[in-house]
């Protein structure tokens, strides 16, 4: 297990003006130097009266390419495109980019590493320091490796949410032998915090089937609380099954998915105020 990490080395706050974004919630680009000496950028949305904080992990390779004025990849990702919905529920949102030594993207091996967990801990410390709120990690698809890794290794987190969780490794992946069941093969018994597992009944992505939610819930045997939400409905897919504009990304029922996540976080968070 990893103990709470030390004070952040430095932080750079950059106002972010995103094209075509509404003015309902201000967005700020933050850059930290983490204890392992890399730059970690994340986009922050802060509501007026925050009740909790969420660190959101996009799927794929997770390299958003955040700059002062743009996001190079991931705008359509389920958690990225719903970030303002999370903020509307009173949640401080941190949409995390790949660190500076992983600009090309994060594979499952890195997402499960101790180094990645250290970077995440720095982001969690930042949210807690500047907002005095409990902090949760929320991942979708490949981002569930990152979120689960953080909940397994860190002690400065208050909860975990897994959406469209990877539970079946592809044959070509290097982790196929060691983590055949993807996130379900990780040391989930080490997770102590309240955990919500969200899936879409008709998710046709072969590596994230809703049928495996029971496997995840069973593996989370030491979590303070475990709930499963299997959603239905939505719009006709406009992308391939493992991409964001499909049931895999809760296409057409984004608000329902975010409502379920926010409700669980709010009811299972202990206020730091």
PAMISE-793066 format. One record per residue: x negated, z, y of N, C-alpha, C in turn; chain; residue number from 1. Coordinates in nm, 3 decimals, decimal comma. Example, Ala and Ser with C-alpha at 12.3 -4.5 7.8 and 13.67 -1.06 7.14 Angstrom:
  n_east    n_up n_north ca_east   ca_up ca_north  c_east    c_up c_north kette  nr
  -1,319   0,780  -0,569  -1,230   0,780   -0,450  -1,320   0,780  -0,330     A   1
  -1,285   0,708  -0,225  -1,367   0,714   -0,106  -1,290   0,787   0,003     A   2
***
This chain:
  n_east    n_up n_north ca_east   ca_up ca_north  c_east    c_up c_north kette  nr
  -0,083   0,000  -0,119   0,000   0,000    0,000  -0,087   0,000   0,125     A   1
  -0,034  -0,048   0,232  -0,112  -0,055    0,355  -0,058   0,043   0,456     A   2
  -0,146   0,126   0,512  -0,104   0,224    0,611  -0,075   0,155   0,743     A   3
  -0,013   0,230   0,834   0,015   0,177    0,967  -0,114   0,135   1,034     A   4
  -0,116   0,017   1,093  -0,238  -0,035    1,152  -0,260   0,017   1,292     A   5
  -0,381  -0,001   1,342  -0,419   0,052    1,472  -0,360  -0,024   1,589     A   6
  -0,404   0,014   1,708  -0,353  -0,043    1,831  -0,393  -0,189   1,844     A   7
  -0,308  -0,270   1,902  -0,339  -0,411    1,921  -0,456  -0,429   2,015     A   8
  -0,532  -0,532   1,992  -0,650  -0,555    2,074  -0,614  -0,612   2,211     A   9
  -0,524  -0,709   2,215  -0,483  -0,764    2,344  -0,354  -0,841   2,329     A  10
  -0,287  -0,861   2,441  -0,162  -0,937    2,438  -0,154  -1,024   2,561     A  11
  -0,105  -1,147   2,541  -0,087  -1,240    2,651   0,060  -1,278   2,657     A  12
   0,124  -1,256   2,772   0,265  -1,288    2,789   0,276  -1,417   2,870     A  13
   0,346  -1,515   2,817   0,359  -1,643    2,883   0,507  -1,678   2,893     A  14
   0,563  -1,691   3,013   0,702  -1,734    3,024   0,718  -1,871   2,959     A  15
   0,820  -1,884   2,878   0,842  -2,011    2,807   0,968  -2,076   2,860     A  16
   0,956  -2,198   2,908   1,070  -2,274    2,956   1,095  -2,384   2,854     A  17
   1,194  -2,362   2,770   1,221  -2,457    2,663   1,317  -2,564   2,709     A  18
   1,287  -2,687   2,675   1,374  -2,798    2,716   1,511  -2,785   2,651     A  19
   1,613  -2,812   2,731   1,751  -2,813    2,683   1,802  -2,678   2,635     A  20
   1,734  -2,569   2,673   1,780  -2,437    2,634   1,869  -2,381   2,744     A  21
   1,974  -2,308   2,705   2,061  -2,245    2,802   1,993  -2,125   2,864     A  22
   2,052  -2,070   2,969   1,991  -1,959    3,041   2,046  -1,824   2,997     A  23
   2,123  -1,820   2,887   2,188  -1,696    2,845   2,087  -1,589   2,808     A  24
   1,978  -1,626   2,745   1,877  -1,529    2,702   1,739  -1,581   2,739     A  25
   1,664  -1,499   2,812   1,529  -1,539    2,849   1,440  -1,542   2,725     A  26
   1,347  -1,637   2,725   1,251  -1,648    2,616   1,110  -1,632   2,671     A  27
   1,029  -1,560   2,597   0,890  -1,540    2,638   0,798  -1,569   2,521     A  28
   0,689  -1,637   2,548   0,590  -1,662    2,445   0,483  -1,554   2,455     A  29
   0,461  -1,481   2,347   0,362  -1,374    2,343   0,249  -1,413   2,249     A  30
   0,127  -1,385   2,290   0,012  -1,409    2,204  -0,068  -1,279   2,190     A  31
  -0,090  -1,236   2,067  -0,167  -1,116    2,038  -0,295  -1,154   1,966     A  32
  -0,398  -1,074   1,985  -0,514  -1,080    1,897  -0,497  -0,968   1,797     A  33
  -0,485  -1,002   1,671  -0,455  -0,903    1,568  -0,582  -0,833   1,522     A  34
  -0,571  -0,723   1,448  -0,688  -0,649    1,401  -0,787  -0,733   1,320     A  35
  -0,741  -0,844   1,261  -0,837  -0,925    1,184  -0,899  -1,036   1,270     A  36
  -0,870  -1,033   1,402  -0,939  -1,120    1,495  -0,881  -1,258   1,515     A  37
  -0,755  -1,280   1,477  -0,692  -1,410    1,497  -0,585  -1,399   1,604     A  38
  -0,546  -1,514   1,660  -0,440  -1,519    1,759  -0,307  -1,536   1,687     A  39
  -0,212  -1,452   1,724  -0,078  -1,462    1,666   0,023  -1,482   1,777     A  40
   0,090  -1,597   1,775   0,191  -1,626    1,875   0,331  -1,608   1,818     A  41
   0,422  -1,564   1,905   0,562  -1,553    1,866   0,650  -1,561   1,989     A  42
   0,767  -1,618   1,968   0,865  -1,636    2,074   0,957  -1,514   2,076     A  43
   0,974  -1,451   2,193   1,056  -1,330    2,204   1,181  -1,356   2,288     A  44
   1,295  -1,312   2,236   1,421  -1,312    2,309   1,468  -1,168   2,316     A  45
   1,493  -1,120   2,437   1,528  -0,979    2,455   1,663  -0,964   2,522     A  46
   1,760  -0,903   2,453   1,891  -0,878    2,514   1,882  -0,761   2,611     A  47
   1,987  -0,740   2,687   1,986  -0,634    2,788   1,969  -0,496   2,728     A  48
   2,047  -0,466   2,624   2,041  -0,333    2,564   2,015  -0,348   2,414     A  49
   1,891  -0,365   2,375   1,859  -0,388    2,234   1,884  -0,266   2,147     A  50
   1,934  -0,291   2,027   1,959  -0,183    1,931   1,862  -0,187   1,814     A  51
   1,798  -0,302   1,794   1,699  -0,318    1,686   1,618  -0,444   1,715     A  52
   1,511  -0,462   1,640   1,429  -0,581    1,654   1,420  -0,655   1,522     A  53
   1,410  -0,788   1,528   1,395  -0,868    1,407   1,278  -0,965   1,423     A  54
   1,195  -0,972   1,322   1,089  -1,072    1,316   1,138  -1,180   1,221     A  55
   1,154  -1,301   1,271   1,211  -1,411    1,194   1,102  -1,504   1,141     A  56
   1,108  -1,534   1,011   1,010  -1,621    0,947   1,076  -1,749   0,899     A  57
   1,040  -1,859   0,961   1,093  -1,989    0,921   1,038  -2,028   0,784     A  58
   1,103  -2,125   0,722   1,058  -2,173    0,593   0,949  -2,279   0,606     A  59
   0,937  -2,363   0,505   0,833  -2,465    0,506   0,695  -2,404   0,517     A  60
   0,609  -2,468   0,596   0,475  -2,416    0,617   0,468  -2,320   0,736     A  61
   0,579  -2,304   0,806   0,588  -2,202    0,909   0,505  -2,224   1,033     A  62
   0,447  -2,342   1,049   0,363  -2,371    1,166   0,450  -2,432   1,275     A  63
   0,501  -2,350   1,366   0,593  -2,396    1,469   0,521  -2,468   1,583     A  64
   0,393  -2,439   1,601   0,318  -2,501    1,709   0,370  -2,462   1,846     A  65
   0,395  -2,333   1,866   0,448  -2,285    1,993   0,348  -2,301   2,106     A  66
   0,395  -2,355   2,219   0,316  -2,363    2,341   0,404  -2,315   2,456     A  67
   0,351  -2,320   2,578   0,430  -2,275    2,693   0,559  -2,353   2,710     A  68
   0,559  -2,478   2,670   0,673  -2,563    2,700   0,739  -2,628   2,579     A  69
   0,691  -2,599   2,459   0,749  -2,671    2,345   0,733  -2,596   2,213     A  70
   0,803  -2,650   2,115   0,791  -2,609    1,975   0,774  -2,738   1,897     A  71
   0,661  -2,755   1,832   0,632  -2,882    1,767   0,710  -2,903   1,638     A  72
   0,746  -2,796   1,570   0,817  -2,807    1,442   0,912  -2,690   1,426     A  73
   1,019  -2,711   1,352   1,105  -2,601    1,313   1,227  -2,576   1,398     A  74
   1,254  -2,659   1,497   1,369  -2,633    1,585   1,500  -2,626   1,508     A  75
   1,509  -2,702   1,397   1,633  -2,703    1,320   1,640  -2,599   1,210     A  76
   1,531  -2,527   1,186   1,529  -2,425    1,082   1,641  -2,323   1,105     A  77
   1,702  -2,276   0,998   1,816  -2,185    1,008   1,788  -2,067   1,101     A  78
   1,678  -1,994   1,081   1,652  -1,876    1,163   1,607  -1,912   1,304     A  79
   1,540  -2,025   1,319   1,494  -2,066    1,453   1,613  -2,111   1,537     A  80
   1,700  -2,193   1,481   1,811  -2,246    1,561   1,919  -2,140   1,591     A  81
   1,917  -2,029   1,517   2,017  -1,924    1,541   1,959  -1,804   1,616     A  82
   1,841  -1,818   1,673   1,775  -1,703    1,736   1,858  -1,641   1,848     A  83
   1,930  -1,725   1,923   2,013  -1,672    2,031   2,134  -1,597   1,977     A  84
   2,181  -1,636   1,860   2,290  -1,564    1,797   2,247  -1,422   1,762     A  85
   2,125  -1,409   1,711   2,072  -1,276    1,679   2,061  -1,192   1,806     A  86
   2,010  -1,252   1,912   1,996  -1,179    2,039   2,131  -1,136   2,094     A  87
   2,234  -1,218   2,072   2,368  -1,185    2,121   2,424  -1,062   2,052     A  88
   2,369  -1,027   1,936   2,409  -0,906    1,864   2,329  -0,783   1,908     A  89
   2,251  -0,798   2,014   2,173  -0,685    2,063   2,040  -0,667   1,991     A  90
   1,990  -0,773   1,931   1,864  -0,766    1,857   1,752  -0,833   1,935     A  91
   1,641  -0,763   1,953   1,522  -0,826    2,010   1,466  -0,919   1,903     A  92
   1,447  -1,043   1,937   1,407  -1,144    1,839   1,262  -1,186   1,859     A  93
   1,186  -1,188   1,752   1,051  -1,244    1,753   1,047  -1,356   1,649     A  94
   1,035  -1,480   1,695   1,023  -1,595    1,605   0,874  -1,621   1,588     A  95
   0,822  -1,594   1,471   0,678  -1,591    1,451   0,622  -1,727   1,410     A  96
   0,509  -1,762   1,468   0,438  -1,886    1,437   0,332  -1,857   1,331     A  97
   0,269  -1,961   1,278   0,153  -1,941    1,192   0,037  -1,893   1,279     A  98
  -0,051  -1,806   1,228  -0,163  -1,757    1,307  -0,265  -1,866   1,336     A  99
  -0,358  -1,837   1,427  -0,453  -1,939    1,473  -0,543  -1,994   1,364     A 100
  -0,565  -1,918   1,257  -0,649  -1,969    1,149  -0,567  -2,043   1,044     A 101
  -0,437  -2,061   1,072  -0,349  -2,132    0,979  -0,261  -2,231   1,055     A 102
  -0,319  -2,297   1,155  -0,242  -2,390    1,236  -0,181  -2,502   1,153     A 103
  -0,245  -2,536   1,041  -0,191  -2,639    0,954  -0,075  -2,592   0,869     A 104
  -0,050  -2,463   0,870   0,063  -2,408    0,796   0,023  -2,301   0,697     A 105
   0,122  -2,228   0,649   0,102  -2,117    0,556   0,161  -2,151   0,420     A 106
   0,080  -2,144   0,317   0,134  -2,162    0,182   0,176  -2,025   0,127     A 107
   0,231  -2,024   0,007   0,280  -1,899   -0,051   0,168  -1,798  -0,071     A 108
   0,049  -1,845  -0,105  -0,064  -1,754   -0,128  -0,096  -1,678   0,000     A 109
  -0,105  -1,749   0,113  -0,133  -1,680    0,238  -0,017  -1,590   0,278     A 110
   0,105  -1,639   0,260   0,222  -1,560    0,299   0,228  -1,426   0,225     A 111
   0,167  -1,418   0,107   0,167  -1,294    0,029   0,040  -1,211   0,050     A 112
  -0,046  -1,253   0,142  -0,177  -1,188    0,157  -0,174  -1,063   0,245     A 113
  -0,277  -0,981   0,228  -0,293  -0,861    0,310  -0,319  -0,899   0,456     A 114
  -0,393  -1,007   0,477  -0,422  -1,052    0,613  -0,296  -1,089   0,689     A 115
  -0,208  -1,160   0,625  -0,080  -1,197    0,688   0,000  -1,072   0,722     A 116
   0,000  -0,975   0,632   0,072  -0,850    0,657   0,015  -0,778   0,779     A 117
  -0,116  -0,783   0,799  -0,177  -0,721    0,916  -0,128  -0,788   1,045     A 118
  -0,118  -0,920   1,043  -0,069  -0,992    1,160   0,076  -0,953   1,189     A 119
   0,157  -0,944   1,084   0,298  -0,907    1,100   0,309  -0,765   1,155     A 120
   0,224  -0,677   1,108   0,226  -0,539    1,157   0,200  -0,533   1,307     A 121
   0,112  -0,619   1,355   0,083  -0,624    1,499   0,208  -0,665   1,578     A 122
   0,281  -0,761   1,526   0,403  -0,805    1,592   0,506  -0,692   1,592     A 123
   0,519  -0,625   1,479   0,613  -0,513    1,469   0,578  -0,402   1,569     A 124
   0,448  -0,371   1,581   0,404  -0,270    1,676   0,439  -0,310   1,819     A 125
   0,421  -0,437   1,848   0,453  -0,487    1,983   0,602  -0,467   2,014     A 126
   0,689  -0,507   1,921   0,832  -0,493    1,943   0,872  -0,347   1,961     A 127
   0,814  -0,262   1,878   0,847  -0,119    1,886   0,797  -0,058   2,016     A 128
   0,675  -0,094   2,055   0,614  -0,037    2,176   0,692  -0,077   2,302     A 129
   0,733  -0,202   2,310   0,796  -0,252    2,432   0,948  -0,237   2,435     A 130
   1,008  -0,201   2,322   1,154  -0,192    2,319   1,206  -0,062   2,257     A 131
   1,118   0,013   2,191   1,156   0,140    2,129   1,276   0,123   2,036     A 132
   1,264   0,029   1,944   1,373   0,000    1,851   1,319  -0,007   1,708     A 133
   1,405   0,016   1,608   1,365  -0,008    1,470   1,340  -0,157   1,450     A 134
   1,248  -0,193   1,364   1,209  -0,333    1,346   1,230  -0,378   1,202     A 135
   1,296  -0,491   1,187   1,325  -0,551    1,057   1,252  -0,684   1,043     A 136
   1,230  -0,726   0,920   1,176  -0,859    0,893   1,283  -0,941   0,822     A 137
   1,297  -1,067   0,866   1,400  -1,156    0,811   1,334  -1,289   0,778     A 138
   1,343  -1,331   0,654   1,283  -1,458    0,614   1,384  -1,552   0,553     A 139
   1,357  -1,682   0,562   1,441  -1,780    0,495   1,353  -1,877   0,418     A 140
   1,398  -1,913   0,297   1,326  -2,007    0,211   1,180  -1,962   0,191     A 141
   1,081  -2,045   0,224   0,941  -2,003    0,207   0,907  -1,882   0,293     A 142
   0,983  -1,861   0,400   0,960  -1,744    0,485   0,992  -1,614   0,415     A 143
   1,065  -1,620   0,302   1,094  -1,497    0,228   0,969  -1,439   0,164     A 144
   0,869  -1,521   0,136   0,741  -1,468    0,087   0,679  -1,377   0,194     A 145
   0,683  -1,422   0,320   0,625  -1,345    0,430   0,701  -1,215   0,452     A 146
   0,833  -1,223   0,458   0,914  -1,105    0,483   0,899  -1,002   0,371     A 147
   0,904  -1,048   0,247   0,889  -0,956    0,134   0,750  -0,893   0,133     A 148
   0,648  -0,973   0,161   0,511  -0,922    0,166   0,498  -0,810   0,268     A 149
   0,558  -0,830   0,384   0,553  -0,728    0,489   0,621  -0,600   0,444     A 150
   0,739  -0,613   0,384   0,813  -0,494    0,339   0,741  -0,421   0,226     A 151
   0,667  -0,495   0,145   0,591  -0,434    0,035   0,470  -0,357   0,087     A 152
   0,398  -0,416   0,183   0,270  -0,360    0,225   0,276  -0,264   0,344     A 153
   0,372  -0,282   0,432   0,371  -0,210    0,559   0,465  -0,089   0,560     A 154
   0,431   0,006   0,645   0,514   0,125    0,661   0,568   0,138   0,803     A 155
   0,550   0,035   0,885   0,605   0,039    1,021   0,722  -0,057   1,035     A 156
   0,796  -0,074   0,924   0,915  -0,158    0,924   1,035  -0,075   0,880     A 157
   1,154  -0,118   0,924   1,275  -0,041    0,897   1,371  -0,110   0,802     A 158
   1,350  -0,238   0,774   1,441  -0,306    0,683   1,398  -0,448   0,655     A 159
   1,461  -0,507   0,553   1,425  -0,641    0,505   1,552  -0,722   0,481     A 160
   1,548  -0,849   0,522   1,657  -0,943    0,492   1,596  -1,069   0,433     A 161
   1,646  -1,111   0,318   1,600  -1,232    0,251   1,715  -1,332   0,247     A 162
   1,693  -1,453   0,297   1,797  -1,556    0,294   1,744  -1,681   0,225     A 163
   1,826  -1,740   0,139   1,784  -1,858    0,061   1,646  -1,833   0,001     A 164
   1,636  -1,726  -0,073   1,508  -1,677   -0,126   1,451  -1,767  -0,235     A 165
   1,320  -1,791  -0,228   1,252  -1,868   -0,332   1,240  -1,781  -0,457     A 166
   1,306  -1,821  -0,565   1,302  -1,745   -0,690   1,253  -1,828  -0,808     A 167
   1,212  -1,952  -0,779   1,160  -2,039   -0,885   1,047  -2,123  -0,828     A 168
   0,927  -2,101  -0,876   0,812  -2,174   -0,825   0,809  -2,317  -0,878     A 169
   0,765  -2,408  -0,794   0,751  -2,547   -0,836   0,633  -2,561  -0,932     A 170
   0,642  -2,657  -1,021   0,539  -2,676   -1,122   0,401  -2,702  -1,063     A 171
   0,396  -2,766  -0,947   0,268  -2,804   -0,887   0,204  -2,690  -0,807     A 172
   0,275  -2,581  -0,783   0,222  -2,472   -0,701   0,113  -2,395  -0,774     A 173
   0,015  -2,351  -0,700  -0,094  -2,272   -0,757  -0,046  -2,137  -0,807     A 174
   0,065  -2,088  -0,753   0,116  -1,957   -0,793   0,210  -1,966  -0,914     A 175
   0,224  -2,084  -0,971   0,321  -2,105   -1,079   0,301  -2,005  -1,193     A 176
   0,176  -1,981  -1,233   0,151  -1,892   -1,346   0,168  -1,745  -1,311     A 177
   0,125  -1,707  -1,190   0,130  -1,566   -1,150   0,265  -1,526  -1,091     A 178
   0,336  -1,621  -1,032   0,464  -1,592   -0,966   0,567  -1,698  -1,004     A 179
   0,593  -1,707  -1,131   0,687  -1,807   -1,181   0,825  -1,792  -1,115     A 180
   0,864  -1,667  -1,088   0,994  -1,640   -1,026   0,983  -1,622  -0,875     A 181
   0,880  -1,680  -0,815   0,865  -1,675   -0,670   0,864  -1,534  -0,615     A 182
   0,948  -1,509  -0,515   0,955  -1,377   -0,453   0,994  -1,270  -0,555     A 183
   1,076  -1,305  -0,651   1,118  -1,209   -0,753   1,002  -1,163  -0,840     A 184
   0,890  -1,236  -0,838   0,771  -1,196   -0,913   0,679  -1,106  -0,831     A 185
   0,710  -1,086  -0,704   0,629  -0,999   -0,620   0,661  -0,853  -0,654     A 186
   0,584  -0,761  -0,597   0,602  -0,617   -0,628   0,718  -0,560  -0,547     A 187
   0,837  -0,612  -0,572   0,953  -0,569   -0,495   0,991  -0,424  -0,521     A 188
   0,943  -0,367  -0,629   0,971  -0,226   -0,657   0,903  -0,136  -0,553     A 189
   0,808  -0,191  -0,476   0,739  -0,115   -0,371   0,818  -0,113  -0,241     A 190
   0,922  -0,195  -0,231   1,004  -0,197   -0,110   1,092  -0,073  -0,107     A 191
   1,083   0,004  -0,001   1,159   0,128    0,013   1,274   0,116   0,113     A 192
   1,267   0,019   0,201   1,362   0,009    0,313   1,492  -0,060   0,270     A 193
   1,600  -0,040   0,346   1,726  -0,110    0,318   1,705  -0,261   0,316     A 194
   1,767  -0,328   0,221   1,745  -0,471    0,202   1,876  -0,546   0,180     A 195
   1,888  -0,659   0,249   2,003  -0,747    0,232   1,955  -0,880   0,178     A 196
   2,021  -0,929   0,073   1,991  -1,060    0,015   2,109  -1,152   0,046     A 197
   2,083  -1,264   0,115   2,188  -1,357    0,155   2,163  -1,493   0,089     A 198
   2,268  -1,549   0,032   2,256  -1,680   -0,033   2,383  -1,760  -0,007     A 199
   2,373  -1,890  -0,027   2,491  -1,977   -0,021   2,525  -2,018  -0,163     A 200
   2,649  -1,999  -0,203   2,691  -2,027   -0,340   2,656  -2,169  -0,382     A 201
   2,662  -2,264  -0,287   2,639  -2,405   -0,320   2,504  -2,455  -0,273     A 202
   2,407  -2,365  -0,263   2,270  -2,405   -0,230   2,215  -2,485  -0,347     A 203
   2,190  -2,614  -0,325   2,145  -2,701   -0,433   1,993  -2,719  -0,436     A 204
   1,923  -2,641  -0,354   1,777  -2,645   -0,361   1,734  -2,578  -0,492     A 205
   1,656  -2,647  -0,570   1,623  -2,599   -0,706   1,543  -2,469  -0,708     A 206
   1,473  -2,439  -0,600   1,388  -2,320   -0,602   1,456  -2,199  -0,536     A 207
   1,579  -2,216  -0,486   1,647  -2,104   -0,419   1,793  -2,091  -0,464     A 208
   1,822  -2,097  -0,592   1,962  -2,093   -0,636   2,028  -1,957  -0,614     A 209
   2,154  -1,961  -0,575   2,228  -1,836   -0,554   2,243  -1,757  -0,684     A 210
   2,232  -1,825  -0,796   2,246  -1,758   -0,925   2,139  -1,651  -0,948     A 211
   2,032  -1,656  -0,871   1,922  -1,561   -0,891   1,929  -1,436  -0,804     A 212
   2,037  -1,419  -0,727   2,043  -1,302   -0,639   2,042  -1,172  -0,718     A 213
   2,101  -1,174  -0,836   2,102  -1,054   -0,920   1,962  -1,015  -0,963     A 214
   1,880  -1,115  -0,990   1,741  -1,091   -1,027   1,666  -1,021  -0,914     A 215
   1,691  -1,064  -0,792   1,627  -1,002   -0,676   1,675  -0,859  -0,657     A 216
   1,806  -0,839  -0,666   1,862  -0,706   -0,646   1,808  -0,607  -0,749     A 217
   1,793  -0,652  -0,871   1,740  -0,566   -0,978   1,594  -0,530  -0,951     A 218
   1,517  -0,625  -0,901   1,375  -0,601   -0,874   1,356  -0,504  -0,757     A 219
   1,454  -0,497  -0,667   1,447  -0,409   -0,550   1,498  -0,269  -0,586     A 220
   1,457  -0,217  -0,698   1,515  -0,094   -0,755   1,485   0,032  -0,675     A 221
   1,381   0,030  -0,590   1,346   0,150   -0,514   1,381   0,141  -0,366     A 222
   1,447   0,032  -0,326   1,489   0,018   -0,187   1,595   0,122  -0,155     A 223
   1,596   0,170  -0,031   1,692   0,273    0,009   1,836   0,226  -0,012     A 224
   1,856   0,096   0,003   1,989   0,038   -0,016   1,971  -0,111  -0,039     A 225
   2,050  -0,169  -0,126   2,045  -0,313   -0,151   2,187  -0,369  -0,150     A 226
   2,209  -0,471  -0,070   2,336  -0,540   -0,071   2,312  -0,690  -0,086     A 227
   2,407  -0,757  -0,146   2,400  -0,902   -0,167   2,520  -0,966  -0,100     A 228
   2,497  -1,073  -0,024   2,604  -1,149    0,039   2,591  -1,295  -0,002     A 229
   2,687  -1,343  -0,079   2,689  -1,483   -0,121   2,798  -1,553  -0,041     A 230
   2,757  -1,642   0,049   2,851  -1,709    0,139   2,896  -1,843   0,083     A 231
   3,006  -1,892   0,137   3,063  -2,019    0,093   3,104  -2,102   0,215     A 232
   3,125  -2,231   0,192   3,178  -2,317    0,298   3,070  -2,378   0,385     A 233
   3,114  -2,434   0,498   3,021  -2,499    0,589   3,050  -2,646   0,604     A 234
   2,959  -2,716   0,670   2,975  -2,858    0,696   2,906  -2,944   0,590     A 235
   2,941  -3,070   0,588   2,878  -3,164    0,497   2,730  -3,173   0,530     A 236
   2,642  -3,165   0,430   2,497  -3,166    0,455   2,452  -3,292   0,529     A 237
   2,354  -3,273   0,618   2,292  -3,384    0,689   2,142  -3,391   0,658     A 238
   2,102  -3,320   0,556   1,961  -3,321    0,516   1,953  -3,309   0,364     A 239
   1,834  -3,316   0,311   1,812  -3,297    0,168   1,844  -3,152   0,132     A 240
   1,869  -3,124   0,002   1,913  -2,991   -0,040   1,822  -2,875   0,000     A 241
   1,691  -2,897   0,007   1,599  -2,788    0,041   1,565  -2,783   0,189     A 242
   1,634  -2,863   0,269   1,609  -2,864    0,413   1,722  -2,794   0,487     A 243
   1,703  -2,775   0,616   1,786  -2,682    0,694   1,928  -2,725   0,721     A 244
   1,955  -2,855   0,727   2,090  -2,900    0,760   2,172  -2,922   0,633     A 245
   2,173  -2,821   0,550   2,247  -2,824    0,424   2,292  -2,681   0,394     A 246
   2,353  -2,660   0,279   2,394  -2,525    0,242   2,274  -2,431   0,235     A 247
   2,158  -2,485   0,203   2,034  -2,408    0,199   2,007  -2,340   0,333     A 248
   2,046  -2,407   0,442   2,028  -2,352    0,576   2,158  -2,305   0,638     A 249
   2,260  -2,278   0,553   2,390  -2,227    0,599   2,450  -2,316   0,708     A 250
   2,437  -2,447   0,686   2,482  -2,545    0,784   2,633  -2,539   0,801     A 251
   2,677  -2,513   0,923   2,819  -2,504    0,954   2,876  -2,364   0,947     A 252
   2,801  -2,272   0,886   2,846  -2,131    0,881   2,736  -2,039   0,936     A 253
   2,658  -2,093   1,030   2,548  -2,015    1,086   2,596  -1,883   1,145     A 254
   2,705  -1,889   1,221   2,755  -1,767    1,287   2,796  -1,662   1,184     A 255
   2,858  -1,707   1,075   2,900  -1,613    0,971   2,778  -1,547   0,905     A 256
   2,675  -1,626   0,881   2,554  -1,573    0,820   2,486  -1,472   0,912     A 257
   2,473  -1,508   1,039   2,409  -1,417    1,135   2,492  -1,291   1,153     A 258
   2,624  -1,304   1,158   2,711  -1,187    1,171   2,687  -1,089   1,056     A 259
   2,677  -1,141   0,933   2,656  -1,056    0,815   2,522  -0,985   0,823     A 260
   2,419  -1,058   0,866   2,285  -1,000    0,877   2,282  -0,893   0,986     A 261
   2,337  -0,926   1,102   2,336  -0,832    1,214   2,414  -0,706   1,181     A 262
   2,528  -0,721   1,114   2,610  -0,604    1,078   2,533  -0,511   0,985     A 263
   2,462  -0,569   0,888   2,384  -0,487    0,795   2,271  -0,415   0,868     A 264
   2,202  -0,486   0,956   2,093  -0,425    1,031   2,144  -0,312   1,119     A 265
   2,251  -0,336   1,190   2,303  -0,234    1,282   2,352  -0,111   1,208     A 266
   2,412  -0,131   1,089   2,465  -0,016    1,016   2,360   0,059   0,936     A 267
   2,241   0,000   0,924   2,135   0,064    0,845   2,009   0,091   0,924     A 268
   2,021   0,090   1,057   1,907   0,118    1,144   1,920   0,255   1,206     A 269
   1,809   0,328   1,206   1,804   0,456    1,274   1,744   0,433   1,411     A 270
   1,820   0,460   1,513   1,774   0,436    1,651   1,653   0,518   1,683     A 271
   1,559   0,456   1,756   1,438   0,527    1,800   1,458   0,588   1,938     A 272
   1,576   0,571   1,994   1,598   0,618    2,129   1,635   0,767   2,130     A 273
***
